[in-house]
Amino acid sequence: MNVFLYDVYLDKYKKSVKNVEEILNKLNLQGKIIYLKDVKNLKDLLSREIDNGAKTLISVGNNKTLNTIVNILANFSEKIPIATIPIGPQNSISASLGISDEKEACYVLSSRRIEKIKLIKANDLLFIKSFFIESKDTSIYINDSYRLFPQNNGSCFVYNLSPKEEPLKNIKISPQDDILNLYIETKPKSKTHLLAQKIEIKNDKKNGLIDDLIEIKTPVDIRPSDKTIEIIVGKERTF
């Protein structure tokens, strides 16, 4: 049984949701729809749906929707595949998974190509794709051995999935190993790409973002977790 988890903000995208449901019906991929705005305890709900025979959980929303579901599910079940149907902005995870829009997501779900990926831990939160913080005033401690102090404005990323766009389009990043990919780009044209097993980041003026949408305060300890998920991907994924 498919269980579709609809995010709260989808009321703004009723046309897109309707189009998705029409395609799913044509593909015979109907299932149970749950509106997250009506859910008080998501962990209890997911556990109950799995006990009742759910075979696939489908996140219908954006990066935050998927991250929220993954952070709960990964802590009690790693055997239920997750799919994502991106609607609206802030869907860079779906793009990295080879899903460009909601229509393609329906056909990817139908194809059911499953990959197991490892999740990265940032303090007590898990992330799928990336951690970001502005580079200026940021201290980066790598592998408990040396520090970096970027002096100029720019971006600092720790990637688990390659972004679909530049700057790392041509650099192979695997979410199936235990390696962190640190990428720093500062003005005017300084670019640094380093591999690590552990990264500590601190910035007293700025917070970081995990998976492009979820704010997290520093200091933050980033390392591979022992959690994995099975996720449905498209042919054009970045790994």
N, C-alpha and C positions, 0 to 999 in steps of 0.2 A: 504493500500500500504506500502511495505517495502522500506525504504530509507537507503542505505548502504553508509557510510562515510569512504572513503579510505584515510589513512594517507599518507603523502609524502614519507616516507622511504620504502614503500612497493615495490618500484621498485627493491629492493634487494631480494625480496622474491616472484618472479613471479611464481615459481613452486607451492608454498604453496597457493597463491591466485588462481591459476588455479584449484587446487584440491578443494578448498572451493567452487568455482563457479560451478564445476561439481556436487558436493554433493547437493548444494542448488537447482540446476536444477532438480535433481532426486527427491528431496523432494517438488518440486513445490513451492519454496520459493524465486522466482525471485523478483526483484524490481528495483528501480532506483538506479544507482551508481553515486556517486558524489566524485570527486577527490579533496581532501582538498587543494592540491597545486594550484588549479585553483580558490579557493574561497578567495575573498577579505574581505567579512564581513560575518562571520559565523552566527552571531545572525540574521541578515536579511534573510540569506538563510534558517535557521531552521524555522523561523517564516513563511516564504513563503511556505515551504514544508508542514508544519502543516496546513496552510490555504488551501492548495491544496489537502488535504486528507491523508497525511501520518499517518499511524496507529502505526508504530514502527520505531524507529531510531536504526540503528545497527552500532556501532563503530567497525571498522576493523583496528586493530593496536595494541597499547599497553596501559599501564596505563595512559600515558600522553594524548593519543588520547581520551580515555574515560573521563578523568578528565576535559579536555578542553570542551568537549561537555556538560558534566553535569554542569559545572560552568555557562555556558550560558543558557542552557535549564531550569535549576531549578529556574532561576530568572524571567521566564515569562510563564512557563507551567509545571505543575506537573502531568499531566494526560496522557502524551505520554510515553509508555513504552520504555525503552532503553535495548538493548542487546549488547553483546560484542563478537567479534570473535578475539581471540588473535593470532597474528602472530609475530614470532620473540621473542627476549628476553624482560624482564621487563614486565611481565604479572601476577604479584602477585595478583592483584585484581580479575582477572578471576579465578585464582586458589581458592581464598576464596569464590567465587560465585559458585564453584563446576564445573568449566570448565577447563579441563586439557590441551586441545589443540584445534586447529582450527577445526578438524574433529568433536570432541565432541560438540563444540559450535554450529555447524549446527543442530545437533539433539536436543540440548537444546532449540534452537530457535524454532524448529518444535513443541516441547512439550509445549512451551509457559507457563511455570510455573512462575508466577509473584509474587514478593514480594515488599512491600513498605519499603524503608529504609530512615532513617534520615541522613542528612549530617552534618558534623562538620565544624565549621568555624575557620580558622586560619588567623587572621587579616581580610583581605578582600577576601580571597580565601576559597573556599569550598573543602573539601576532602572527599573521599569515604572510604578509608581503614586506612591510618596511617599518622602520623607525626613522623619524626626521626631527632635526633641530637646526636652528640657525647657527652658522659656524662661529660668528663673532662672539667673544666672551665664553666660548665653550671649551672645557677641558676634557680631553679624551685619554683614558688610561687603557692601554692595550695589553692583554695577556699578563697582567700583573708585572710588567717589565719596563714599559716606557710610556711617556706621555706626549701628546700633541696639543699645541695651543694655537689654533688658527687665528691669525691676526686681522684678517679682512672679512668683509661681509660675504656671505655665500651660504651654501647648504651642506649639511652633514647628514648622510643617510647610512643606515645599516639595513642591507637588503637580505631577504630570504627568497624572494621572487624577483626576477628581472622586470623592470618596468617595460611596457610595450614601446614606449617612446625612448628617445635619447635621455640620458647620456650613456647608459650601459647596454644599449641594444645589441652590440657586438661582443659583449663579454658574457661568457657562460657562467650562470649562477644556478646552482642546483638546490632545490628545497628538500633534497633527499640525502644530504650529507650533514655533517656537524660543523660546518664552516660558516663563519660570519663574514659577510662582504661589506667592508667599510668604504664608503665613497665620499670624498670631500671635494667640493668645487667652490673656489673663491675667486673673487675678482682680482686682477683683470682676467687671467686665463689659467689659473692654477688648478690642476686636477690630480687627485691622489686616490688610488684604489689599493686597499690592503686587505689581506685575509687574517682572520683572528679566530680564537676559540672563546675569548671573553673580552668584553668591552664595558668600561665604566664611563659614563658621561655625566658631566655636571655643568650647569649654567644657572647662575643665581638670578638672571634677569628674564630668561625665557623658558617656557615649558616645551616639551617635545610632543610629537604626534605619532601614534602608532596606527598603521594602516590608513594614513592620510586624514583620519577623522577623529580619533580618540585622544584627548589630551592627557598627558602624563607629566608629573613633576619630576625634576631631577633632585638629587642624584639618582641615576637609573643604572641598574646592573643588567647587562644584556648578555645572554648566553643561550646555546641550544638547550631546549627542554627535552624531557623524555616522553613528550606527548606527540602523537601522530594523528592524522585524520585521513580518511579516504574521501577524495573529492572528484567529482565528475568534470572532465576537462575537454576542451576542443582541440582540433588538430593544430591550430595556430598558437598553442601555448608557448611560453618563452623558455620552457625547460624540457 
